[in-house]
Amino acid sequence: MWQAIQARETGRTPCNSFANQLKSRRISSLQLCNRKDFVSPHRGAVNSLQVDLTEGRYLLSGASDGSAAVFDTQRATDSEASGLIEKHKCVFSVDKGHEHGHRFAVSSAVWYPIDTGLFVTGSFDHLIKVWDTNTAQAVVDFKMPGKVYRTAMSSLAMSHTLIAAGTEDVQVRLCDIASGAFSHTLSGHRDGVMSVEWSTSSEWVLYTGGCDGAIRFWDIRRAGCFRVLDQSVTQLGVRPPILKHSAVSTKVSAEKSSSGAKNRLKTLHSKHTGSQNMKGSSSARPSVEKARQKRLHPGMLSTLDRATAHYGVVTGLKATNDGMYLLSAGSDSRIRLWDTQSGCNTLLNFETGRLQTSKAIQMATSDDPALVFVPCMKTVKAFGMWSGRTTLMFRGHYESVNTCCFNSTDQELYTSGADRQILVWSPGGSVEGEMDQDEEAAEDKDNWSD
């Protein structure tokens, strides 16, 4: 550690590189925290976790007992063992006893991306509620046609305040907080929609995964989905190889070089066959009419496409922070990495185990190192984003894990599941401990150098 700080002070290591190295070291040493404990007020399985996007401080949770709670991850409310264990009780919670509370399980709870003044909950009681954090009162209600599986809001949106809702209905609905009504209805799935995710590179692009095994890309500014992912359409690597582009460019240049001679031959040939083309024009008209008949409304094209991304239900979606790739999990116990630009399956083999088949799961990602945290029954596995290998495994829950939430501010991981507990995984060693180890190593080296 001292050597890294000295290299940073002398300018040999850039400041960004030093910060990334420190974060990478902390993330690689994640373990069950014995200094921080969340006192869960939930009496059922915790189905959703999210840290606010503005401060990275407040943790929002939703549980199957119809309750939602907010925790302060930085300031403890109580302590035990002479201050060694920090107890974090919820700042406030809303449950069935609340006058505006949900009657059934809360399946999704997300923060308003602009500030912590609002948060959104979706429940199996067919309702989506927008809550005022300061007063703990519901300000807007949306009545859905079925159980709400997942809700999402875009972290980049500057022109809209839309809530994407995936329900047991085949249609995806976009709820506008400003007007209190539905602004869009996206049709294309053949079964319920269990996962929704906004793009991290565009505020207009939405990803949805359904119980029909399909993943669809939507541009909410136009009708119909513009892409349906197919697991059989693949590419090797994270991007198409460079040789392919070079081959295409050489082919195009060769075609351009010979286009001049071909155009001359065509002009000479057209003079002799002009009369024959006039006779054949009547036969060409039916083909044009057939082509026009095949053109359908963009909204109908999505219903005719039967491509599937998983053999079963798409239980989870997670977009990378740069927006270039999309991670998906399915009831076939497969995790796939998709290129959002080409829509191809990158054929990355993740060393997965068993995944939940009948319930939506929440995955999390970290940038440096590039890891993806996936709930695998009673454990949580961290896979390398580009290798697919298991780098870390977290064991601590007694029942199946439903959600993972990574806090990039403190490099902490929060997990929850059917055991009603919220566990904290924090870096193992402290910076002071690493400095002491470096000093001891330096002293040993000086002693042996004599």
C-alpha positions as CSV (number, residue, x, y, z in Angstrom):
1,M,0.0,0.0,0.0
2,W,2.8,2.4,0.9
3,Q,4.5,1.8,-2.5
4,A,1.2,2.5,-4.3
5,I,0.8,5.7,-2.4
6,Q,4.3,6.8,-3.1
7,A,3.9,6.0,-6.8
8,R,0.7,8.1,-6.8
9,E,2.5,11.0,-5.1
10,T,5.4,11.0,-7.5
11,G,3.1,10.8,-10.5
12,R,4.2,7.4,-11.7
13,T,0.6,6.1,-11.2
14,P,-2.4,8.2,-12.4
15,C,-5.0,9.1,-9.8
16,N,-7.7,7.1,-11.6
17,S,-5.5,4.0,-11.8
18,F,-4.7,4.2,-8.1
19,A,-8.4,4.5,-7.2
20,N,-9.2,1.5,-9.5
21,Q,-6.5,-0.6,-8.0
22,L,-7.7,0.1,-4.5
23,K,-11.3,-0.6,-5.4
24,S,-10.3,-3.8,-7.1
25,R,-8.4,-5.0,-4.1
26,R,-11.3,-4.2,-1.8
27,I,-13.9,-6.0,-4.0
28,S,-11.7,-9.1,-4.3
29,S,-11.6,-9.4,-0.5
30,L,-15.3,-9.2,0.1
31,Q,-16.5,-11.3,3.1
32,L,-19.4,-11.5,5.5
33,C,-19.2,-8.3,7.6
34,N,-19.1,-8.8,11.4
35,R,-19.2,-5.1,12.2
36,K,-22.4,-4.1,10.5
37,D,-25.8,-5.7,11.0
38,F,-29.1,-4.8,9.4
39,V,-32.1,-5.4,11.7
40,S,-34.7,-6.5,9.3
41,P,-38.3,-5.5,10.1
42,H,-39.7,-7.9,7.4
43,R,-41.6,-11.1,8.3
44,G,-41.3,-12.6,4.8
45,A,-38.8,-13.2,2.1
46,V,-37.0,-10.0,0.9
47,N,-37.6,-9.7,-2.8
48,S,-35.9,-6.5,-3.8
49,L,-33.0,-4.3,-2.7
50,Q,-31.6,-1.1,-4.2
51,V,-29.2,1.7,-3.1
52,D,-30.2,5.2,-4.1
53,L,-28.4,6.5,-7.1
54,T,-27.7,10.0,-5.8
55,E,-25.9,9.5,-2.5
56,G,-25.2,5.8,-2.4
57,R,-26.3,5.8,1.2
58,Y,-29.9,4.7,1.6
59,L,-31.0,1.1,1.0
60,L,-34.6,0.3,0.0
61,S,-36.0,-3.1,0.5
62,G,-39.3,-4.8,-0.3
63,A,-40.6,-8.1,1.2
64,S,-43.3,-10.7,0.6
65,D,-45.2,-9.7,3.7
66,G,-46.3,-6.5,1.9
67,S,-43.7,-4.2,3.6
68,A,-41.0,-1.9,2.4
69,A,-38.3,-0.3,4.5
70,V,-35.4,2.2,4.1
71,F,-32.0,1.8,5.9
72,D,-29.2,4.2,6.4
73,T,-26.0,2.3,5.4
74,Q,-23.6,4.8,6.8
75,R,-25.1,5.9,10.1
76,A,-25.9,3.2,12.7
77,T,-28.8,3.6,15.1
78,D,-27.4,1.4,17.8
79,S,-24.3,-0.6,18.7
80,E,-23.3,-3.8,20.6
81,A,-20.2,-5.4,22.0
82,S,-18.8,-2.0,23.2
83,G,-19.4,-0.4,19.8
84,L,-17.7,-3.2,17.7
85,I,-21.0,-4.2,16.1
86,E,-23.1,-1.5,14.4
87,K,-26.9,-2.0,14.4
88,H,-28.7,-0.5,11.5
89,K,-32.5,-0.3,12.1
90,C,-34.8,0.9,9.4
91,V,-35.3,4.7,9.2
92,F,-39.0,4.0,8.4
93,S,-41.1,1.2,7.0
94,V,-44.6,0.8,5.5
95,D,-46.5,-2.4,5.9
96,K,-50.0,-3.8,5.7
97,G,-51.0,-1.8,8.8
98,H,-50.4,1.4,6.9
99,E,-53.5,3.1,5.5
100,H,-51.9,3.0,2.0
101,G,-49.9,-0.2,2.4
102,H,-49.9,-3.2,0.0
103,R,-52.2,-6.1,0.8
104,F,-49.9,-8.7,-0.7
105,A,-46.2,-9.3,-1.4
106,V,-44.0,-6.5,-2.6
107,S,-42.1,-7.9,-5.5
108,S,-40.2,-4.8,-6.5
109,A,-39.0,-1.6,-4.8
110,V,-36.9,1.1,-6.7
111,W,-35.8,4.6,-5.9
112,Y,-36.7,7.6,-7.9
113,P,-33.4,8.2,-9.9
114,I,-33.3,12.0,-9.4
115,D,-33.3,12.1,-5.6
116,T,-34.4,10.2,-2.5
117,G,-37.7,12.1,-2.2
118,L,-39.7,9.3,-3.9
119,F,-39.6,5.6,-4.3
120,V,-41.8,3.1,-6.2
121,T,-43.2,-0.3,-5.1
122,G,-44.9,-3.0,-7.1
123,S,-47.0,-5.7,-5.5
124,F,-49.0,-8.8,-6.2
125,D,-52.1,-6.9,-5.3
126,H,-52.1,-5.5,-8.9
127,L,-50.9,-2.1,-7.7
128,I,-47.9,0.1,-8.2
129,K,-47.5,2.9,-5.6
130,V,-45.3,6.0,-5.7
131,W,-44.4,7.0,-2.1
132,D,-43.2,10.3,-0.6
133,T,-40.2,9.5,1.5
134,N,-40.6,12.5,3.8
135,T,-44.2,11.8,4.8
136,A,-44.3,8.0,4.1
137,Q,-47.6,8.4,2.2
138,A,-48.6,7.1,-1.2
139,V,-49.0,10.0,-3.7
140,V,-49.8,8.1,-6.9
141,D,-51.4,4.7,-7.5
142,F,-51.4,2.7,-10.8
143,K,-53.9,-0.2,-11.2
144,M,-52.3,-3.0,-13.2
145,P,-54.1,-5.9,-14.9
146,G,-52.2,-8.6,-12.9
147,K,-49.5,-9.3,-10.5
148,V,-46.6,-7.0,-10.7
149,Y,-43.3,-8.9,-11.1
150,R,-40.8,-6.1,-11.6
151,T,-40.6,-2.3,-12.0
152,A,-37.8,-0.1,-13.2
153,M,-37.0,3.5,-13.8
154,S,-34.3,4.9,-16.2
155,S,-31.2,6.4,-14.4
156,L,-30.6,8.6,-17.5
157,A,-34.0,9.9,-18.1
158,M,-34.2,13.7,-18.5
159,S,-37.3,13.9,-20.7
160,H,-39.7,11.5,-19.0
161,T,-40.6,10.0,-15.6
162,L,-41.8,6.6,-16.7
163,I,-42.0,3.5,-14.7
164,A,-41.7,0.3,-16.7
165,A,-43.8,-2.5,-15.2
166,G,-43.7,-6.2,-16.0
167,T,-46.7,-8.1,-14.9
168,E,-48.4,-11.5,-15.5
169,D,-50.1,-9.8,-18.4
170,V,-48.5,-10.1,-21.8
171,Q,-48.2,-6.4,-22.3
172,V,-45.6,-4.1,-20.8
173,R,-47.0,-0.9,-19.4
174,L,-45.2,2.4,-18.9
175,C,-46.6,4.5,-16.1
176,D,-46.1,8.3,-16.1
177,I,-45.7,9.8,-12.6
178,A,-46.3,13.3,-13.9
179,S,-49.8,12.6,-15.3
180,G,-50.7,9.6,-13.1
181,A,-51.7,7.5,-16.2
182,F,-50.4,4.9,-18.6
183,S,-48.4,6.5,-21.4
184,H,-47.4,3.4,-23.4
185,T,-48.5,-0.2,-23.8
186,L,-45.9,-2.4,-25.4
187,S,-47.3,-5.6,-27.1
188,G,-45.2,-8.5,-28.3
189,H,-44.7,-11.0,-25.5
190,R,-46.8,-14.2,-25.6
191,D,-46.7,-14.7,-21.8
192,G,-46.2,-12.7,-18.6
193,V,-43.2,-10.3,-18.3
194,M,-41.0,-11.2,-15.3
195,S,-38.1,-8.8,-15.8
196,V,-37.6,-5.3,-17.1
197,E,-34.4,-3.2,-17.4
198,W,-33.7,0.2,-18.9
199,S,-30.7,0.8,-21.0
200,T,-27.7,2.5,-19.4
201,S,-26.8,4.3,-22.6
202,S,-30.1,5.6,-23.8
203,E,-33.2,6.9,-21.9
204,W,-35.5,5.6,-24.7
205,V,-34.4,1.9,-24.9
206,L,-36.1,-0.7,-22.7
207,Y,-35.2,-4.4,-22.3
208,T,-37.9,-6.9,-21.2
209,G,-37.8,-10.6,-20.5
210,G,-40.9,-12.7,-20.5
211,C,-42.1,-16.1,-19.3
212,D,-42.1,-17.1,-23.0
213,G,-38.3,-17.1,-23.0
214,A,-38.0,-14.0,-25.2
215,I,-36.0,-10.9,-24.6
216,R,-37.2,-7.9,-26.5
217,F,-35.6,-4.5,-27.1
218,W,-38.0,-1.5,-27.3
219,D,-37.6,2.1,-28.4
220,I,-40.5,3.8,-26.7
221,R,-40.5,6.5,-29.3
222,R,-41.9,4.2,-31.9
223,A,-44.3,1.3,-32.2
224,G,-43.2,-2.3,-31.7
225,C,-40.0,-3.8,-30.5
226,F,-37.0,-3.4,-32.8
227,R,-35.1,-6.5,-31.8
228,V,-35.8,-9.9,-30.4
229,L,-32.7,-11.8,-29.1
230,D,-32.1,-15.3,-30.4
231,Q,-29.8,-17.6,-28.6
232,S,-28.8,-19.3,-31.9
233,V,-27.5,-16.0,-33.4
234,T,-24.0,-15.9,-31.9
235,Q,-20.7,-14.3,-32.3
236,L,-17.3,-15.3,-30.9
237,G,-15.9,-12.7,-28.5
238,V,-17.3,-9.5,-27.2
239,R,-17.3,-7.8,-30.6
240,P,-17.1,-9.1,-34.2
241,P,-13.5,-9.9,-35.3
242,I,-11.5,-7.2,-37.1
243,L,-10.7,-9.5,-39.9
244,K,-14.3,-9.7,-40.9
245,H,-14.5,-5.9,-41.3
246,S,-11.3,-5.8,-43.3
247,A,-12.6,-8.5,-45.6
248,V,-15.8,-6.7,-46.1
249,S,-14.0,-3.4,-46.8
250,T,-11.7,-5.1,-49.4
251,K,-14.7,-6.7,-51.0
252,V,-16.5,-3.3,-51.2
253,S,-13.4,-1.6,-52.7
254,A,-13.2,-4.4,-55.3
255,E,-16.8,-3.9,-56.2
256,K,-16.4,-0.2,-56.5
257,S,-13.4,-0.6,-58.8
258,S,-15.4,-2.8,-61.2
259,S,-18.6,-0.8,-61.0
260,G,-17.5,1.6,-63.7
261,A,-17.1,-1.1,-66.3
262,K,-20.3,-2.8,-65.3
263,N,-22.3,0.5,-65.6
264,R,-21.0,0.9,-69.2
265,L,-22.1,-2.5,-70.1
266,K,-25.5,-1.9,-68.5
267,T,-26.1,1.3,-70.5
268,L,-25.3,-0.5,-73.8
269,H,-27.4,-3.4,-72.8
270,S,-30.4,-1.2,-71.9
271,K,-30.5,0.3,-75.3
272,H,-31.0,-3.1,-77.0
273,T,-33.4,-4.5,-74.4
274,G,-35.5,-1.4,-73.8
275,S,-38.5,-2.7,-75.6
276,Q,-38.3,-6.1,-73.9
277,N,-38.3,-4.4,-70.5
278,M,-41.5,-2.6,-71.4
279,K,-43.1,-5.9,-72.2
280,G,-41.9,-7.5,-69.0
281,S,-43.0,-4.6,-66.8
282,S,-46.5,-6.0,-66.6
283,S,-45.1,-9.3,-65.1
284,A,-43.0,-7.4,-62.6
285,R,-46.0,-5.5,-61.1
286,P,-47.5,-8.6,-59.3
287,S,-44.2,-9.1,-57.5
288,V,-44.1,-5.5,-56.3
289,E,-47.7,-5.9,-55.1
290,K,-46.8,-9.1,-53.2
291,A,-43.9,-7.3,-51.5
292,R,-46.2,-4.5,-50.5
293,Q,-48.7,-7.0,-49.0
294,K,-45.9,-8.5,-46.9
295,R,-45.1,-5.2,-45.3
296,L,-46.8,-5.1,-41.9
297,H,-47.2,-2.7,-39.1
298,P,-44.1,-2.6,-36.9
299,G,-46.2,-3.6,-34.0
300,M,-47.2,-6.8,-35.8
301,L,-43.6,-7.8,-36.7
302,S,-42.8,-8.5,-33.0
303,T,-45.7,-10.9,-32.7
304,L,-44.5,-13.0,-35.7
305,D,-41.0,-13.4,-34.4
306,R,-40.7,-16.5,-32.3
307,A,-37.1,-16.3,-31.3
308,T,-36.2,-17.2,-27.7
309,A,-33.2,-16.3,-25.5
310,H,-33.7,-19.0,-22.9
311,Y,-35.4,-22.4,-22.7
312,G,-37.9,-21.2,-20.1
313,V,-38.6,-18.1,-18.1
314,V,-36.3,-15.1,-18.3
315,T,-35.9,-14.5,-14.5
316,G,-33.4,-11.6,-14.5
317,L,-31.9,-8.9,-16.7
318,K,-28.9,-6.6,-15.9
319,A,-27.3,-4.1,-18.2
320,T,-23.6,-3.2,-17.8
321,N,-22.8,0.4,-16.8
322,D,-21.4,1.2,-20.2
323,G,-24.6,0.0,-21.9
324,M,-22.7,-2.2,-24.4
325,Y,-23.8,-5.6,-23.0
326,L,-26.8,-7.2,-21.4
327,L,-26.8,-10.1,-18.9
328,S,-29.7,-12.4,-18.7
329,A,-30.6,-15.3,-16.4
330,G,-33.3,-18.0,-17.1
331,S,-35.1,-20.9,-15.5
332,D,-32.9,-23.1,-17.6
333,S,-30.1,-22.3,-15.1
334,R,-28.2,-20.4,-17.8
335,I,-26.6,-17.0,-17.8
336,R,-25.9,-15.3,-21.1
337,L,-24.0,-12.2,-22.1
338,W,-25.5,-10.3,-25.1
339,D,-24.0,-7.7,-27.3
340,T,-26.6,-4.9,-27.3
341,Q,-25.3,-3.4,-30.6
342,S,-25.5,-6.6,-32.7
343,G,-28.0,-8.5,-30.5
344,C,-25.8,-11.6,-30.7
345,N,-25.1,-14.2,-28.0
346,T,-21.4,-13.9,-27.1
347,L,-21.2,-17.6,-26.2
348,L,-19.6,-16.9,-22.9
349,N,-19.9,-20.0,-20.7
350,F,-20.7,-19.1,-17.1
351,E,-20.0,-21.7,-14.5
352,T,-23.5,-21.6,-13.1
353,G,-25.2,-24.0,-10.8
354,R,-28.9,-24.0,-10.0
355,L,-31.0,-20.8,-10.4
356,Q,-34.5,-20.2,-9.2
357,T,-37.1,-21.2,-11.8
358,S,-40.3,-19.7,-10.6
359,K,-39.2,-16.4,-9.2
360,A,-37.5,-13.3,-10.5
361,I,-33.9,-12.7,-9.3
362,Q,-31.9,-9.5,-9.1
363,M,-28.3,-9.5,-10.3
364,A,-25.6,-6.9,-9.6
365,T,-22.4,-5.9,-11.4
366,S,-19.1,-4.1,-10.6
367,D,-16.9,-2.3,-13.0
368,D,-13.3,-2.8,-11.7
369,P,-12.9,-5.7,-11.5
370,A,-15.7,-6.6,-14.0
371,L,-17.8,-9.0,-11.9
372,V,-21.4,-10.1,-12.0
373,F,-23.1,-11.3,-8.7
374,V,-25.8,-13.9,-9.3
375,P,-28.0,-15.6,-6.6
376,C,-27.6,-19.3,-7.0
377,M,-30.1,-20.9,-4.6
378,K,-28.6,-20.5,-1.0
379,T,-25.3,-19.0,-2.3
380,V,-24.2,-16.0,-4.2
381,K,-21.5,-16.4,-6.9
382,A,-19.4,-13.7,-8.4
383,F,-18.4,-14.5,-12.0
384,G,-15.8,-12.8,-14.2
385,M,-17.7,-10.7,-16.7
386,W,-15.4,-11.8,-19.6
387,S,-14.2,-15.2,-18.5
388,G,-17.4,-16.7,-16.9
389,R,-15.3,-18.3,-14.1
390,T,-16.4,-18.3,-10.5
391,T,-14.0,-15.9,-8.6
392,L,-15.9,-15.5,-5.4
393,M,-18.6,-17.4,-3.5
394,F,-20.7,-16.1,-0.6
395,R,-22.3,-18.5,1.8
396,G,-24.3,-17.1,4.7
397,H,-28.1,-17.4,4.0
398,Y,-30.1,-20.3,5.3
399,E,-32.7,-20.2,2.5
400,S,-32.6,-19.3,-1.2
401,V,-31.2,-15.9,-2.1
402,N,-33.4,-13.6,-4.2
403,T,-31.5,-10.3,-4.6
404,C,-28.0,-8.9,-4.9
405,C,-27.2,-5.2,-4.7
406,F,-23.7,-3.8,-5.0
407,N,-22.8,-0.4,-3.5
408,S,-20.0,1.1,-5.6
409,T,-19.6,4.0,-3.1
410,D,-18.5,1.8,-0.2
411,Q,-17.6,-1.4,-2.2
412,E,-20.2,-3.4,-0.3
413,L,-22.5,-6.1,-1.4
414,Y,-26.0,-6.5,0.1
415,T,-27.9,-9.8,-0.3
416,S,-31.3,-11.0,0.9
417,G,-33.5,-14.0,0.5
418,A,-36.2,-16.2,1.9
419,D,-34.7,-16.3,5.3
420,R,-35.8,-12.6,5.8
421,Q,-32.3,-11.4,6.5
422,I,-30.3,-8.7,4.8
423,L,-26.6,-9.6,4.9
424,V,-23.7,-7.2,4.3
425,W,-20.5,-8.3,2.5
426,S,-17.6,-5.8,3.0
427,P,-13.9,-5.8,2.3
428,G,-12.0,-8.0,4.7
429,G,-8.9,-6.0,5.6
430,S,-8.6,-2.3,6.3
431,V,-6.2,0.2,4.7
432,E,-4.4,0.6,8.0
433,G,-3.9,-3.2,8.3
434,E,-2.4,-3.3,4.7
435,M,0.0,-0.5,5.6
436,D,1.1,-2.3,8.8
437,Q,1.7,-5.5,6.7
438,D,3.8,-3.5,4.2
439,E,5.8,-2.0,7.1
440,E,6.5,-5.5,8.6
441,A,7.5,-6.9,5.2
442,A,9.9,-3.9,4.7
443,E,11.4,-4.5,8.1
444,D,11.9,-8.2,7.5
445,K,13.5,-7.4,4.2
446,D,16.0,-4.9,5.8
447,N,16.9,-7.4,8.5
448,W,17.6,-10.2,6.1
449,S,19.5,-7.9,3.7
450,D,22.4,-7.8,6.3
